[in-house]
């Protein structure tokens, strides 16, 4: 956006003091134009329909409708509107929730005025904006080892559940009405996917990680 065509911003936060502070920050920059304020997600959706802002600065924890839900609705209805989460929370569930809902960025409320405005600038041109804390959460998520057993088939999970019950291969074959060799094949795959050498270890991992009901 140019000075003659400023970026139109909607502030969404249930704390009036926060909105007032953000409005003051944005008011310093001629390229930014505050077009509205909302105190919850429901109001944000209504104002987006009426005002069609370029960027929404969205708090996440609010009454009536939370920011993640509001973000998803806004992005579904008006894809061109950019949403940047601006919150005090850096936990993984909030970061992932906001980004999955369609947010273009995730910032913490301790950002400086210049960092906030630069994030809005990047968002307008289609570049993501993540606080260092949010970026670190995503990096940790990517580097986390996958939980054991996530690649097991439904049949393997079914057989693992019977193993947990204490059934032998022969008893499992009778229960499922399949051949003994079929059960042996599946058990071998289960042990391999769980990274264990025997049935006892497989059962222990299954119970510990709630792999069976």
C-alpha positions in Angstrom: 0.0 0.0 0.0 1.1 3.6 -0.6 0.6 6.7 1.4 -2.3 7.7 -0.8 -3.7 4.2 -0.4 -2.8 3.2 3.1 -3.1 -0.3 4.6 -6.6 -0.6 6.2 -6.3 -2.3 9.6 -8.9 -3.8 11.9 -7.9 -4.4 15.6 -9.4 -7.3 17.4 -8.8 -7.6 21.2 -11.0 -7.8 24.2 -8.9 -5.4 26.2 -9.6 -1.8 25.4 -6.3 -0.7 26.8 -4.5 -2.9 24.3 -6.6 -1.6 21.4 -5.9 1.9 22.5 -2.1 1.3 22.6 -2.1 -0.4 19.2 -4.2 2.4 17.7 -1.7 5.0 19.0 1.2 3.0 17.4 -0.5 2.7 14.1 -1.5 6.3 14.1 2.2 7.3 13.9 2.5 5.8 10.4 0.8 7.5 7.5 0.8 4.2 5.5 -1.4 2.6 8.2 -5.1 3.4 8.6 -7.1 2.0 11.5 -10.6 1.4 10.1 -12.2 -0.4 13.1 -11.9 -2.1 16.4 -13.6 -5.3 17.7 -13.7 -6.8 21.2 -14.4 -10.4 20.2 -14.3 -12.8 17.3 -18.0 -12.4 16.4 -17.7 -8.6 16.1 -14.5 -9.1 14.1 -16.4 -11.2 11.5 -19.2 -8.6 11.3 -16.8 -5.7 10.9 -14.8 -7.6 8.2 -17.9 -8.0 6.2 -18.7 -4.3 6.5 -15.3 -2.7 6.4 -13.3 -5.1 4.2 -9.9 -4.3 5.9 -6.6 -5.3 4.3 -5.2 -6.7 7.6 -6.7 -7.9 10.8 -4.6 -7.9 13.9 -6.3 -10.7 15.9 -6.1 -11.6 19.5 -6.7 -15.3 20.2 -8.3 -15.7 23.6 -11.5 -13.7 23.7 -15.1 -14.1 24.9 -18.0 -15.2 22.6 -15.7 -16.3 19.7 -12.0 -17.0 20.0 -9.5 -15.6 17.5 -8.7 -18.9 15.8 -12.4 -19.5 15.0 -12.8 -16.0 13.8 -9.7 -16.3 11.6 -11.0 -19.4 9.9 -14.4 -17.8 9.2 -12.8 -14.6 7.8 -10.3 -16.5 5.6 -13.1 -18.8 4.3 -15.4 -15.9 3.4 -12.9 -13.2 2.4 -9.6 -14.9 1.3 -7.9 -11.6 0.4 -8.1 -10.3 4.0 -4.9 -11.0 5.8 -4.9 -12.0 9.4 -2.0 -11.7 11.8 -2.3 -13.2 15.3 -1.2 -10.8 18.0 -1.3 -12.5 21.3 0.5 -13.1 24.6 0.6 -16.9 24.1 3.5 -18.8 22.5 2.4 -22.4 23.2 2.4 -24.8 20.3 -1.4 -25.4 20.2 -2.1 -21.6 19.7 0.6 -21.2 17.1 -0.5 -24.2 15.1 -4.2 -23.4 15.5 -3.8 -19.8 14.2 -1.7 -20.8 11.2 -3.9 -23.7 10.3 -6.9 -21.4 10.4 -5.2 -19.2 7.8 -3.3 -16.6 9.7 -0.4 -15.0 7.7 1.6 -14.3 10.8 2.0 -14.9 14.5 3.3 -12.1 16.8 3.6 -11.7 20.5 2.4 -8.5 22.2 5.9 -7.7 23.3 6.9 -6.7 19.8 8.1 -3.2 19.2 6.1 -0.7 17.2 8.6 -1.0 14.3 8.5 -4.8 14.4 4.7 -4.7 14.3 4.5 -2.3 11.4 7.1 -4.2 9.5 5.1 -7.4 10.0 2.0 -5.7 8.6 4.1 -4.5 5.6 5.3 -8.1 4.9 1.9 -9.5 5.4 0.4 -7.1 2.8 2.9 -8.4 0.1 2.3 -12.0 1.0 5.2 -12.7 3.2 4.7 -14.6 6.5 5.6 -12.9 9.8 6.5 -15.0 12.8 7.8 -13.9 16.1 11.1 -15.7 17.1 9.2 -17.6 19.8 6.5 -18.8 17.3 9.2 -19.8 14.8 11.0 -21.8 17.5 7.8 -23.7 18.4 7.4 -24.7 14.7 11.0 -25.8 14.5 10.6 -28.0 17.6 7.5 -29.5 16.1 9.2 -30.4 12.9 12.2 -31.9 14.8 10.0 -33.9 17.2 10.2 -37.7 16.6 6.9 -39.2 15.4 5.0 -41.0 18.1 5.4 -44.8 17.9 2.9 -46.7 15.9 1.6 -43.8 13.8 2.3 -45.7 10.6 0.4 -48.9 11.6 -2.5 -50.0 9.5 -6.0 -50.6 10.9 -5.5 -54.3 10.8 -2.1 -54.0 12.6 -3.7 -51.9 15.3 -6.5 -54.5 15.6 -3.9 -57.3 16.1 -1.9 -55.2 18.5 -5.0 -54.7 20.6 -5.4 -58.5 20.8 -1.8 -58.9 21.7 -2.4 -56.5 24.6 -5.2 -58.8 25.7 -2.7 -61.6 25.9 -3.8 -63.6 22.9 -1.2 -65.8 21.1 -0.8 -65.8 17.3 -3.0 -68.9 17.0 -5.7 -67.4 19.2 -5.6 -64.1 17.2 -5.9 -66.1 13.9 -9.0 -67.9 15.3 -10.5 -64.6 16.6 -10.0 -62.9 13.2 -10.6 -66.0 11.1 -7.4 -65.6 9.2 -4.4 -67.9 8.8 -1.6 -68.3 11.3 0.9 -67.1 8.7 -1.1 -63.9 8.1 -1.1 -63.1 11.8 2.6 -63.8 12.0 3.3 -61.5 9.1 1.3 -58.6 10.8 3.0 -59.2 14.1 6.4 -59.0 12.5 5.3 -55.6 10.9 4.1 -54.4 14.2 7.3 -55.2 16.0 9.3 -53.5 13.2 7.2 -50.3 13.2 7.4 -50.0 17.0 11.1 -50.7 16.8 11.0 -53.5 19.3 12.3 -57.1 19.3 9.4 -58.9 21.0 5.8 -59.0 21.9 6.3 -57.9 25.5 8.0 -54.7 24.5 5.3 -54.1 21.8 2.5 -54.5 24.4 4.3 -52.2 26.9 4.7 -49.4 24.2 1.1 -49.9 23.1 -0.2 -49.4 26.7 2.1 -46.5 27.5 1.3 -44.6 24.3 -2.5 -45.4 24.2 -2.1 -47.1 20.8 -5.1 -49.3 21.4 -8.5 -48.7 23.0 
